[in-house]
């Protein structure tokens, strides 16, 4: 930074510091937020004047060019009132757990796996439903959805999934 620019910046910072001191004094004197400062009505503070520019874009980096003394007093007052207040933030978590159970039942050898087994299991639910419920109750919760953890269990949009698997490898959803 050139010496002249450095001197101007130093002077501007001193003026800003004087503005802040005057505004703090206004608050310390117990003056109402509606009372005017010792400066002329809504005269602009040095904080509003172009302070410095971004050397690359030339953009004015001043925080707010429309802060008047009275607006600054309100800002500082609000800051003093709220600086030690705490806000409440919710922390939330959604975790998915699943249970998995499997049982084996006996079915007649005369049933054709590929054409009849699905209908047989669906129509004879009484042969396996209670046994599956008991086994499921005993099983432990495991973290995650379980989709793709078990052969054929791949319906990620389903809340529950039922499958059967025959000894020859044929299987499907119930």
Backbone torsions as a table, in degrees:
resi	resn	phi	psi	omega
1	UNK	NA	135.9	180.0
2	UNK	-68.3	157.4	-177.0
3	UNK	-61.1	-41.5	-179.6
4	UNK	-63.6	-46.2	178.8
5	UNK	-62.0	-40.0	179.0
6	UNK	-63.1	-41.5	179.1
7	UNK	-65.3	-42.6	179.0
8	UNK	-64.6	-41.7	179.0
9	UNK	-63.7	-43.2	178.2
10	UNK	-60.0	-45.3	178.8
11	UNK	-62.5	-44.2	-179.9
12	UNK	-61.6	-42.8	179.0
13	UNK	-63.2	-37.3	176.2
14	UNK	-63.8	-40.1	179.1
15	UNK	-65.7	-41.3	177.8
16	UNK	-62.0	-43.4	179.1
17	UNK	-60.4	-40.4	177.0
18	UNK	-63.2	-41.5	178.1
19	UNK	-59.9	-47.0	-178.6
20	UNK	-63.0	-41.3	178.1
21	UNK	-60.9	-42.8	179.3
22	UNK	-63.7	-40.3	180.0
23	UNK	-68.5	-40.6	177.4
24	UNK	-64.7	-38.3	178.4
25	UNK	-62.1	-41.3	178.2
26	UNK	-56.0	-45.0	179.8
27	UNK	-69.8	-43.0	-179.1
28	UNK	-63.2	-28.7	178.2
29	UNK	-75.7	-1.5	177.1
30	UNK	74.8	22.4	-178.7
31	UNK	-74.0	148.6	179.6
32	UNK	-68.7	155.2	177.5
33	UNK	-66.0	-21.0	-178.9
34	UNK	-86.3	-15.4	178.9
35	UNK	-74.9	146.8	179.4
36	UNK	-81.6	157.7	177.8
37	UNK	-75.0	177.5	178.3
38	UNK	-73.6	-6.4	177.3
39	UNK	-90.6	166.8	-178.6
40	UNK	-61.2	132.8	-174.6
41	UNK	0.9	-101.8	-175.2
42	UNK	-107.7	39.0	178.7
43	UNK	-58.8	143.5	-177.6
44	UNK	-76.5	144.2	178.5
45	UNK	-83.8	169.3	176.2
46	UNK	-67.8	-18.4	179.2
47	UNK	-67.8	-19.3	-176.2
48	UNK	-89.7	-17.3	-177.2
49	UNK	-76.8	154.6	179.5
50	UNK	-53.4	122.7	-172.8
51	UNK	-93.7	-56.1	173.8
52	UNK	-159.9	162.6	-177.0
53	UNK	-111.8	149.7	171.1
54	UNK	-68.2	122.9	-175.9
55	UNK	-64.2	-20.7	-178.1
56	UNK	-89.8	-44.8	-175.9
57	UNK	-100.0	-17.8	-176.1
58	UNK	76.6	6.1	-177.6
59	UNK	-73.5	138.2	177.9
60	UNK	-69.5	125.5	-176.8
61	UNK	-98.6	11.6	176.8
62	UNK	-64.7	139.6	-175.4
63	UNK	-59.2	-55.5	-173.6
64	UNK	-149.9	116.8	-173.9
65	UNK	-82.3	-2.4	-176.1
66	UNK	-116.6	24.1	177.7
67	UNK	-82.3	120.5	175.1
68	UNK	-94.8	173.0	178.0
69	UNK	-57.4	-45.9	-177.5
70	UNK	-66.2	-35.6	176.7
71	UNK	-68.3	-36.4	177.2
72	UNK	-66.2	-39.2	178.0
73	UNK	-60.2	-45.6	178.9
74	UNK	-62.3	-42.6	179.2
75	UNK	-60.2	-48.5	-179.0
76	UNK	-65.8	-40.7	178.2
77	UNK	-59.9	-48.7	178.9
78	UNK	-61.4	-39.6	178.4
79	UNK	-62.6	-46.1	-179.6
80	UNK	-61.5	-39.0	-180.0
81	UNK	-69.9	-32.3	-170.6
82	UNK	-107.7	-3.9	-172.5
83	UNK	-64.7	-26.3	-179.6
84	UNK	-103.6	-0.8	177.8
85	UNK	-74.7	150.5	178.7
86	UNK	-113.1	147.2	174.8
87	UNK	-106.7	154.0	179.2
88	UNK	-95.2	133.6	179.0
89	UNK	-123.9	130.1	178.2
90	UNK	-84.3	136.0	172.1
91	UNK	-111.0	125.7	-175.8
92	UNK	-127.7	154.0	176.1
93	UNK	-144.6	139.6	171.9
94	UNK	-122.3	117.9	178.6
95	UNK	-120.5	142.1	-179.4
96	UNK	-108.1	129.4	175.9
97	UNK	-125.1	156.1	178.0
98	UNK	-140.7	163.3	171.4
99	UNK	-119.2	151.6	177.6
100	UNK	-137.3	136.6	176.9
101	UNK	-144.6	149.8	173.6
102	UNK	-143.4	146.3	177.7
103	UNK	-132.8	166.0	173.6
104	UNK	-120.6	136.2	174.8
105	UNK	-125.8	161.3	177.6
106	UNK	-97.8	137.3	176.1
107	UNK	-127.5	154.0	-179.8
108	UNK	-59.8	140.8	-179.8
109	UNK	-66.0	-18.6	-176.7
110	UNK	-77.0	-10.2	-179.0
111	UNK	-77.6	129.4	176.0
112	UNK	-76.5	121.4	-176.1
113	UNK	-54.8	-51.0	-170.4
114	UNK	-77.1	-27.0	-176.4
115	UNK	-107.5	-22.9	-172.3
116	UNK	-120.5	-18.6	-170.9
117	UNK	-64.2	-39.9	-178.7
118	UNK	-61.5	-48.1	179.5
119	UNK	-64.2	-39.6	-180.0
120	UNK	-61.5	-48.4	-179.1
121	UNK	-64.6	-40.6	179.4
122	UNK	-66.2	-41.4	-178.3
123	UNK	-78.7	-16.8	-178.3
124	UNK	-119.5	43.9	-178.5
125	UNK	-57.9	-28.5	-179.8
126	UNK	-62.8	-18.9	179.5
127	UNK	-75.9	-20.3	-172.9
128	UNK	-137.4	-17.3	-172.7
129	UNK	-62.0	-48.1	-179.0
130	UNK	-65.2	-40.4	179.0
131	UNK	-63.2	-41.7	178.9
132	UNK	-66.3	-42.9	178.7
133	UNK	-58.6	-43.7	-179.6
134	UNK	-64.4	-44.5	179.9
135	UNK	-65.2	-38.7	180.0
136	UNK	-65.5	-40.8	178.0
137	UNK	-61.3	-35.5	-179.2
138	UNK	-75.5	-23.7	-174.4
139	UNK	-71.3	153.6	-177.5
140	UNK	-91.5	151.9	173.4
141	UNK	-72.2	139.7	176.8
142	UNK	-124.1	142.7	-178.4
143	UNK	-68.4	138.9	178.5
144	UNK	102.3	174.2	-175.5
145	UNK	-81.7	-22.9	-177.9
146	UNK	84.1	-8.6	178.0
147	UNK	-63.5	131.5	179.8
148	UNK	73.2	1.5	176.2
149	UNK	-82.7	-20.2	-176.1
150	UNK	-128.4	143.2	-177.0
151	UNK	-55.1	124.4	176.9
152	UNK	84.2	-12.4	178.8
153	UNK	-85.0	95.0	-171.8
154	UNK	-139.7	16.3	-179.3
155	UNK	-92.4	85.6	-173.8
156	UNK	-67.3	-19.1	179.5
157	UNK	-91.2	-2.0	-178.8
158	UNK	-96.6	144.0	176.1
159	UNK	-80.1	-22.0	-179.7
160	UNK	-146.8	149.5	-177.6
161	UNK	-141.7	132.3	179.7
162	UNK	-120.8	134.9	179.5
163	UNK	-137.8	161.0	169.1
164	UNK	-128.3	153.9	-179.6
165	UNK	-140.8	126.0	178.6
166	UNK	-92.7	158.4	-179.2
167	UNK	-58.6	-27.7	-178.7
168	UNK	-82.9	1.9	178.7
169	UNK	99.0	-15.1	178.7
170	UNK	-71.1	139.7	178.8
171	UNK	-163.5	177.6	-180.0
172	UNK	-177.8	-179.8	179.4
173	UNK	-86.6	145.6	175.0
174	UNK	-96.5	NA	NA
